């Protein structure tokens, strides 16, 4: 089981590339979504990207030629994504994650504080950096003067 790169849920995933094309007479805008996604995210991306391409992809000289290839590619990618199946709730441990939340933060098998710095580690890490605006300004001035003296 892998994590989906869009919804961060633990589910069966497949690598897909979904493309979108918008044609504007002499200009075209291309957008793509590439990665390992679950079945639901593949379907969502397919319908969004292909729908926009179907409506707006034809309105350019080059886009008129490119759009059919993009649509065929999206259909092939979508159909290949249907082969991975839906996750079975009895066999898949789906952590309580929301869209955009890191799977590491929501994985119940990891110790809660294993990826956090203690306050002493954080202060050691940031000790070389200025802590006030005045220190930052003098730090910037000093570095600019040292660069000028090297030239």
TORGU-22557 format. One record per residue (C-alpha): x, y, z; chain; residue number from 0; residue in three letters. Coordinates in Angstrom, 2 decimals, always signed. Example, Ala and Ser with C-alpha at 12.3 -4.5 7.8 and 13.67 -1.06 7.14 Angstrom:
<atoms>
<<+12.30; -4.50; +7.80>; "A"; 0; "ALA">
<<+13.67; -1.06; +7.14>; "A"; 1; "SER">
</atoms>
This chain:
<atoms>
<<+0.00; +0.00; +0.00>; "A"; 0; "UNK">
<<+1.24; +3.45; -0.89>; "A"; 1; "UNK">
<<+0.02; +6.91; -0.14>; "A"; 2; "UNK">
<<-1.84; +8.85; -2.83>; "A"; 3; "UNK">
<<+0.07; +12.02; -3.71>; "A"; 4; "UNK">
<<-3.14; +14.07; -3.99>; "A"; 5; "UNK">
<<-5.30; +13.07; -1.03>; "A"; 6; "UNK">
<<-2.54; +11.51; +1.13>; "A"; 7; "UNK">
<<-4.71; +8.49; +1.90>; "A"; 8; "UNK">
<<-3.20; +5.04; +2.17>; "A"; 9; "UNK">
<<-4.64; +3.13; -0.77>; "A"; 10; "UNK">
<<-3.59; +1.20; -3.87>; "A"; 11; "UNK">
<<-1.96; +3.69; -6.25>; "A"; 12; "UNK">
<<-0.84; +3.82; -9.86>; "A"; 13; "UNK">
<<+1.48; +6.21; -11.68>; "A"; 14; "UNK">
<<-0.51; +8.24; -14.22>; "A"; 15; "UNK">
<<-0.01; +11.36; -16.32>; "A"; 16; "UNK">
<<-3.14; +13.41; -17.02>; "A"; 17; "UNK">
<<-2.82; +16.42; -19.36>; "A"; 18; "UNK">
<<-4.87; +19.54; -20.03>; "A"; 19; "UNK">
<<-4.70; +21.81; -23.07>; "A"; 20; "UNK">
<<-6.27; +25.23; -23.61>; "A"; 21; "UNK">
<<-5.94; +26.75; -27.07>; "A"; 22; "UNK">
<<-6.14; +30.50; -27.78>; "A"; 23; "UNK">
<<-5.70; +31.11; -31.53>; "A"; 24; "UNK">
<<-1.90; +31.41; -31.61>; "A"; 25; "UNK">
<<-1.08; +30.48; -27.99>; "A"; 26; "UNK">
<<-1.69; +27.28; -26.09>; "A"; 27; "UNK">
<<-1.50; +26.53; -22.38>; "A"; 28; "UNK">
<<-0.51; +23.04; -21.32>; "A"; 29; "UNK">
<<-0.83; +21.64; -17.82>; "A"; 30; "UNK">
<<-0.12; +18.15; -16.54>; "A"; 31; "UNK">
<<-0.57; +16.14; -13.38>; "A"; 32; "UNK">
<<+1.91; +13.31; -12.85>; "A"; 33; "UNK">
<<+2.32; +10.99; -9.91>; "A"; 34; "UNK">
<<+1.05; +8.00; -7.95>; "A"; 35; "UNK">
<<-2.65; +8.49; -7.30>; "A"; 36; "UNK">
<<-5.52; +6.44; -5.94>; "A"; 37; "UNK">
<<-8.49; +5.45; -8.07>; "A"; 38; "UNK">
<<-10.71; +8.30; -6.81>; "A"; 39; "UNK">
<<-8.08; +10.98; -7.48>; "A"; 40; "UNK">
<<-7.35; +9.58; -10.96>; "A"; 41; "UNK">
<<-11.05; +9.85; -11.78>; "A"; 42; "UNK">
<<-11.33; +13.37; -10.39>; "A"; 43; "UNK">
<<-8.25; +14.58; -12.28>; "A"; 44; "UNK">
<<-9.39; +12.87; -15.48>; "A"; 45; "UNK">
<<-12.82; +14.50; -15.49>; "A"; 46; "UNK">
<<-11.47; +17.95; -14.58>; "A"; 47; "UNK">
<<-8.53; +18.05; -16.99>; "A"; 48; "UNK">
<<-10.30; +16.28; -19.85>; "A"; 49; "UNK">
<<-13.44; +18.39; -19.48>; "A"; 50; "UNK">
<<-11.49; +21.63; -19.76>; "A"; 51; "UNK">
<<-9.52; +20.21; -22.70>; "A"; 52; "UNK">
<<-12.70; +19.05; -24.43>; "A"; 53; "UNK">
<<-14.28; +22.51; -24.15>; "A"; 54; "UNK">
<<-11.27; +24.82; -24.55>; "A"; 55; "UNK">
<<-8.61; +22.70; -26.24>; "A"; 56; "UNK">
<<-9.68; +23.24; -29.85>; "A"; 57; "UNK">
<<-9.42; +27.02; -30.16>; "A"; 58; "UNK">
<<-5.85; +27.28; -31.44>; "A"; 59; "UNK">
<<-4.00; +26.33; -34.59>; "A"; 60; "UNK">
<<-1.60; +23.90; -32.90>; "A"; 61; "UNK">
<<-4.12; +22.99; -30.20>; "A"; 62; "UNK">
<<-6.58; +21.78; -32.83>; "A"; 63; "UNK">
<<-4.04; +19.10; -33.76>; "A"; 64; "UNK">
<<-2.75; +18.34; -30.24>; "A"; 65; "UNK">
<<-6.08; +18.09; -28.38>; "A"; 66; "UNK">
<<-7.21; +14.70; -29.78>; "A"; 67; "UNK">
<<-3.91; +13.11; -28.72>; "A"; 68; "UNK">
<<-4.22; +14.57; -25.22>; "A"; 69; "UNK">
<<-7.78; +13.31; -24.87>; "A"; 70; "UNK">
<<-6.83; +9.81; -26.04>; "A"; 71; "UNK">
<<-3.90; +9.78; -23.60>; "A"; 72; "UNK">
<<-6.17; +10.86; -20.73>; "A"; 73; "UNK">
<<-8.69; +8.14; -21.56>; "A"; 74; "UNK">
<<-5.97; +5.47; -21.62>; "A"; 75; "UNK">
<<-4.56; +6.73; -18.31>; "A"; 76; "UNK">
<<-8.04; +6.80; -16.73>; "A"; 77; "UNK">
<<-8.86; +3.27; -17.86>; "A"; 78; "UNK">
<<-5.52; +1.99; -16.58>; "A"; 79; "UNK">
<<-6.30; +3.63; -13.24>; "A"; 80; "UNK">
<<-9.56; +1.70; -13.00>; "A"; 81; "UNK">
<<-7.58; -1.56; -12.83>; "A"; 82; "UNK">
<<-6.15; -0.87; -9.36>; "A"; 83; "UNK">
<<-9.52; -1.26; -7.66>; "A"; 84; "UNK">
<<-10.94; +0.47; -4.64>; "A"; 85; "UNK">
<<-9.38; -0.01; -1.21>; "A"; 86; "UNK">
<<-11.14; -2.53; +1.01>; "A"; 87; "UNK">
<<-11.94; -0.98; +4.39>; "A"; 88; "UNK">
<<-11.29; -4.33; +6.12>; "A"; 89; "UNK">
<<-7.75; -4.69; +4.80>; "A"; 90; "UNK">
<<-6.61; -1.09; +4.39>; "A"; 91; "UNK">
<<-5.69; +1.08; +7.33>; "A"; 92; "UNK">
<<-6.85; +4.55; +6.31>; "A"; 93; "UNK">
<<-5.50; +7.12; +8.75>; "A"; 94; "UNK">
<<-7.70; +10.06; +9.61>; "A"; 95; "UNK">
<<-6.02; +12.48; +7.21>; "A"; 96; "UNK">
<<-7.45; +15.48; +5.47>; "A"; 97; "UNK">
<<-6.51; +16.79; +2.04>; "A"; 98; "UNK">
<<-3.10; +18.43; +2.20>; "A"; 99; "UNK">
<<-2.06; +16.82; +5.50>; "A"; 100; "UNK">
<<+1.20; +14.90; +5.53>; "A"; 101; "UNK">
<<+0.81; +11.13; +5.74>; "A"; 102; "UNK">
<<+3.66; +11.08; +8.25>; "A"; 103; "UNK">
<<+1.71; +13.32; +10.61>; "A"; 104; "UNK">
<<-1.40; +11.14; +10.38>; "A"; 105; "UNK">
<<+0.22; +7.67; +10.45>; "A"; 106; "UNK">
<<-0.82; +6.02; +13.72>; "A"; 107; "UNK">
<<+2.10; +3.57; +13.60>; "A"; 108; "UNK">
<<+4.70; +6.33; +14.03>; "A"; 109; "UNK">
<<+5.51; +7.75; +17.45>; "A"; 110; "UNK">
<<+3.85; +11.17; +17.69>; "A"; 111; "UNK">
<<+7.00; +13.17; +18.51>; "A"; 112; "UNK">
<<+9.53; +11.26; +16.41>; "A"; 113; "UNK">
<<+9.68; +13.94; +13.72>; "A"; 114; "UNK">
<<+9.65; +17.04; +15.93>; "A"; 115; "UNK">
<<+12.62; +18.95; +17.28>; "A"; 116; "UNK">
<<+12.85; +19.57; +20.99>; "A"; 117; "UNK">
<<+13.11; +23.21; +22.06>; "A"; 118; "UNK">
<<+16.84; +22.86; +22.81>; "A"; 119; "UNK">
<<+17.48; +21.28; +19.39>; "A"; 120; "UNK">
<<+15.53; +24.08; +17.70>; "A"; 121; "UNK">
<<+17.40; +26.81; +19.58>; "A"; 122; "UNK">
<<+20.73; +25.17; +18.67>; "A"; 123; "UNK">
<<+19.64; +25.00; +15.03>; "A"; 124; "UNK">
<<+18.66; +28.67; +14.86>; "A"; 125; "UNK">
<<+21.43; +30.04; +17.10>; "A"; 126; "UNK">
<<+23.49; +31.29; +14.13>; "A"; 127; "UNK">
<<+20.63; +33.41; +12.80>; "A"; 128; "UNK">
<<+19.72; +36.91; +14.04>; "A"; 129; "UNK">
<<+16.83; +37.07; +16.49>; "A"; 130; "UNK">
<<+15.88; +40.76; +16.14>; "A"; 131; "UNK">
<<+15.37; +43.15; +13.25>; "A"; 132; "UNK">
<<+18.39; +45.21; +14.29>; "A"; 133; "UNK">
<<+20.64; +42.14; +14.30>; "A"; 134; "UNK">
<<+19.34; +41.15; +10.87>; "A"; 135; "UNK">
<<+19.99; +44.62; +9.44>; "A"; 136; "UNK">
<<+23.53; +44.72; +10.82>; "A"; 137; "UNK">
<<+24.11; +41.17; +9.59>; "A"; 138; "UNK">
<<+22.99; +42.22; +6.09>; "A"; 139; "UNK">
<<+25.15; +45.37; +6.18>; "A"; 140; "UNK">
<<+28.20; +43.37; +7.29>; "A"; 141; "UNK">
<<+27.76; +40.78; +4.55>; "A"; 142; "UNK">
<<+27.35; +43.51; +1.90>; "A"; 143; "UNK">
<<+30.49; +45.28; +3.11>; "A"; 144; "UNK">
<<+32.49; +42.04; +3.08>; "A"; 145; "UNK">
<<+31.34; +41.38; -0.52>; "A"; 146; "UNK">
<<+32.40; +44.89; -1.58>; "A"; 147; "UNK">
<<+35.82; +44.50; +0.04>; "A"; 148; "UNK">
<<+36.43; +41.27; -1.90>; "A"; 149; "UNK">
<<+35.78; +42.93; -5.26>; "A"; 150; "UNK">
</atoms>
